[in-house]
């Protein structure tokens, strides 16, 4: 499960005036007339005004579509893509800009397959070559759904490195405010992915990206925990703090998308998704509860160095090298214990506190095994992880 390589095909631009560079970046890709696909939140916030301003002096023309249907997998979604396909060809567009979250990104990727390879490629799901230029403009922490190398269309999943956007541009002006509870859950999701990839990836570039994700999430969590689960009482102060946290997490989200695209299925992610889909506890909280057992489940030469990114240089240097792996896992447990305390027991530290039993996890384990097509050895590791995450006990060596 942890044998993977790493290659990031996307270019990332981030900053207060990143959007102003978009016309130049499109020109560098040979594009002069992009089609803009937006989701409902983006449309409601009127964010395309920012886009018009950025293009005002460029001389480039672009077209803006209506918002993506709420359920892209429905017949409405298929009709929407067919109408975009006809309009794209009729008006001579040569690039696609996805603006928003998962819905906009999935629609843009599906359309890009259709206009680049023909509509039949959507049925076969085969993407053997690069597609037309695709730009993703995230508007929230769901950015990892757009930066990854997969897409979902008409209840069909497509996976290909060519589905990755060519350019991801992060500009604070485009952010739609995320709920604070969502910010916390996404932070835990990104932290879990970053820690697992850092601990087990044999690829130095992947560990570098993972270390950056862990560092950004650590800063965001520090701000979240400093003001409590609910945040400041003053609404204006809360909005300002949430915006600052979101700005950091959006960047972590994009890099998390790169990591999960270029790795084999991750234990934390597989378990988190499976449990969250069948329970009432969000995915990030489940992943954080499982993470200590995952980190202890297999030998890792990099686990000790993870402590450096979870703490600080002084704390890292004061702990003997032989104890640094245990210290890294302890830092994760400190986060879940703090959240449990601040939430008065509402945020779980274990799968048991999340409402699961050993019996219910057995059936879930079998489903994960079949979905991920993992080996017998990996299944045994998964069993040990779930058993230890159920009550929070350390993994026996």
Residue pairs with C-beta under 8 A, 6 or more apart in sequence:
1 264
1 265
1 266
1 267
1 372
1 374
1 378
1 381
2 200
2 201
2 263
2 264
2 266
2 298
3 202
3 264
4 201
4 202
4 203
4 206
4 262
4 263
4 264
5 203
5 206
5 262
6 201
6 203
6 205
6 206
6 209
6 259
6 262
6 263
7 161
7 205
7 262
8 205
8 209
8 258
8 262
9 149
9 161
9 164
9 166
10 147
10 164
10 165
10 166
10 167
10 168
10 258
11 25
11 166
11 167
11 168
12 167
12 168
12 169
12 170
12 254
12 255
13 21
13 25
13 167
13 168
13 169
13 170
14 169
14 170
14 171
14 251
15 170
15 171
16 171
16 172
16 173
17 171
18 169
18 170
18 171
19 50
19 51
19 54
19 137
19 169
19 171
19 173
19 174
20 54
21 169
22 51
22 54
22 55
22 97
22 135
22 169
23 54
23 55
23 58
23 60
24 58
25 135
25 167
25 169
26 32
26 34
26 60
26 95
26 133
26 135
27 60
29 95
29 133
29 166
29 167
30 94
30 133
31 94
31 95
31 132
31 133
32 60
32 61
32 94
33 60
33 61
33 62
33 63
33 91
33 92
33 93
33 94
33 95
34 60
34 62
34 63
34 93
34 94
34 95
34 96
34 97
34 133
34 135
35 62
35 63
35 65
35 84
35 87
35 88
35 91
35 93
35 95
35 96
35 97
35 111
36 48
36 51
36 62
36 63
36 64
36 65
36 96
36 97
36 99
37 65
37 68
37 84
37 96
37 97
37 98
37 99
37 100
37 104
37 107
37 108
37 111
38 47
38 48
38 64
38 65
38 67
38 68
38 99
38 100
38 104
39 67
39 68
39 99
39 100
39 101
39 103
39 104
39 139
40 67
40 68
40 70
40 103
41 100
41 101
41 139
41 140
41 176
42 48
42 67
42 99
42 100
42 104
42 139
42 174
42 176
43 66
43 67
45 139
45 176
47 99
47 139
47 174
47 176
48 64
48 99
50 171
50 173
50 174
51 62
51 64
51 97
51 99
51 137
55 62
62 97
63 87
63 91
63 93
65 84
65 87
68 77
68 80
68 100
68 103
68 104
68 107
69 76
69 77
69 80
69 103
70 103
71 77
72 80
72 103
72 106
72 107
72 152
72 153
73 152
73 153
73 154
73 155
77 107
77 153
77 154
78 154
80 107
81 107
81 110
81 111
81 114
81 122
81 153
82 119
84 107
84 111
85 111
85 114
85 115
85 119
87 93
88 96
88 111
88 115
89 115
93 115
94 132
94 133
95 132
95 133
95 134
95 135
96 108
96 111
96 112
96 115
96 132
96 133
96 134
96 135
97 108
97 134
97 135
97 136
97 137
98 104
98 105
98 107
98 108
98 109
98 134
98 135
98 136
98 137
98 146
98 165
99 137
99 139
99 174
100 137
100 138
100 139
101 138
101 139
101 140
101 142
101 143
101 145
101 146
102 142
102 145
102 146
104 146
105 136
105 145
105 146
105 151
105 165
106 145
106 151
106 152
106 153
107 153
108 134
108 136
109 134
109 151
109 153
109 158
109 163
110 122
110 151
110 153
110 158
112 131
112 132
112 134
112 163
113 121
113 122
113 127
113 131
113 151
113 158
113 163
114 121
114 122
115 132
116 129
116 130
116 131
116 132
117 127
117 129
117 131
121 127
122 153
122 154
122 156
122 158
125 156
125 157
125 158
127 158
127 160
127 162
127 163
129 162
130 162
131 162
131 163
133 166
133 167
134 165
134 166
134 167
135 165
135 166
135 167
135 168
135 169
136 143
136 146
136 147
136 165
136 167
136 168
136 169
137 168
137 169
137 171
137 174
138 146
138 147
138 168
138 170
138 174
138 250
138 253
138 254
139 174
139 175
139 176
140 175
140 176
140 178
140 246
140 250
141 178
141 182
141 183
141 186
141 246
141 249
141 250
141 253
142 186
142 253
143 168
143 170
143 250
143 253
143 254
143 257
144 190
144 253
144 254
144 256
144 257
144 260
145 257
146 165
146 168
146 257
147 164
147 165
147 168
147 253
147 254
147 255
147 256
147 257
147 258
147 261
148 163
148 164
148 257
148 258
148 260
148 261
149 159
149 160
149 161
149 162
149 163
149 164
149 261
149 262
150 157
150 158
150 159
150 160
150 163
150 261
151 157
151 158
151 163
152 158
161 261
164 261
168 254
170 250
170 251
170 254
172 243
172 247
175 243
175 246
175 247
175 250
177 239
177 242
177 243
177 246
178 186
178 242
178 246
180 224
180 229
180 230
180 231
180 238
180 242
181 229
181 282
183 220
183 224
183 242
183 245
183 246
183 249
184 224
184 229
184 284
184 339
185 282
185 283
185 284
185 285
186 249
186 253
186 284
187 217
187 220
187 221
187 224
187 245
187 249
187 252
187 284
188 284
188 285
188 287
188 288
189 256
189 272
189 283
189 284
189 287
190 213
190 216
190 217
190 249
190 252
190 253
190 256
191 213
191 214
191 217
191 218
191 221
191 288
191 291
191 335
192 268
192 269
192 272
192 284
192 287
192 288
192 290
192 291
192 294
193 210
193 213
193 256
193 259
193 260
193 266
193 268
193 269
193 287
194 210
194 211
194 213
194 214
194 217
194 252
194 256
194 259
195 210
195 214
195 291
195 295
195 306
195 310
195 328
195 332
196 266
196 267
196 268
196 269
196 291
196 294
196 295
197 206
197 207
197 209
197 210
197 259
197 263
197 266
198 207
198 210
198 211
198 214
198 302
198 305
198 306
198 309
199 295
199 300
199 302
199 303
199 306
199 328
200 298
200 300
200 302
201 207
201 210
201 263
201 302
206 259
206 262
206 263
207 302
209 255
209 258
209 259
210 259
211 309
212 252
212 255
213 252
213 255
213 256
213 259
214 306
214 309
214 310
215 309
216 248
216 249
216 251
216 252
216 255
217 248
217 249
217 252
218 309
218 310
219 248
220 245
220 248
220 249
220 252
221 335
223 241
223 244
223 245
224 231
224 245
225 338
225 339
225 342
227 241
228 342
229 339
229 342
229 343
229 347
231 238
231 241
231 242
232 238
232 241
260 266
260 269
265 372
265 374
267 290
267 294
267 297
267 381
267 382
267 385
268 287
268 290
268 291
268 294
269 287
270 368
270 371
270 372
271 286
271 287
271 290
271 368
271 382
271 385
271 386
271 389
272 283
272 284
272 286
272 287
272 290
273 283
274 364
274 367
274 368
274 371
275 281
275 283
275 286
275 351
275 354
275 356
275 364
276 282
276 283
276 286
278 364
279 286
279 354
279 355
279 356
280 355
281 348
281 354
281 355
285 347
285 348
285 354
286 348
286 351
286 354
288 332
288 335
288 336
288 339
289 336
289 348
289 349
289 350
289 351
289 353
289 354
289 389
289 392
290 351
290 385
290 386
290 389
291 332
292 329
292 332
292 333
292 388
292 389
292 392
292 394
293 384
293 385
293 386
293 388
293 389
293 395
294 385
295 303
295 306
295 325
295 328
295 329
295 332
296 329
296 388
296 394
296 395
297 381
297 384
297 385
297 395
298 381
300 325
303 324
303 325
303 328
303 329
304 321
304 324
304 325
304 327
304 328
305 324
306 325
306 328
307 315
307 316
307 319
307 324
307 325
307 327
307 328
307 331
308 316
310 328
310 331
310 332
311 327
311 331
316 324
319 327
329 394
333 349
333 392
336 347
336 348
336 349
337 349
339 347
339 349
340 347
340 348
340 349
340 353
345 353
348 354
349 392
350 389
350 390
350 391
350 392
351 361
351 386
351 389
351 390
352 390
352 391
352 392
356 390
357 390
358 387
358 390
361 386
361 390
364 386
365 379
365 382
365 383
365 386
368 374
368 382
369 379
369 382
374 382
384 395
385 395
388 394
388 395
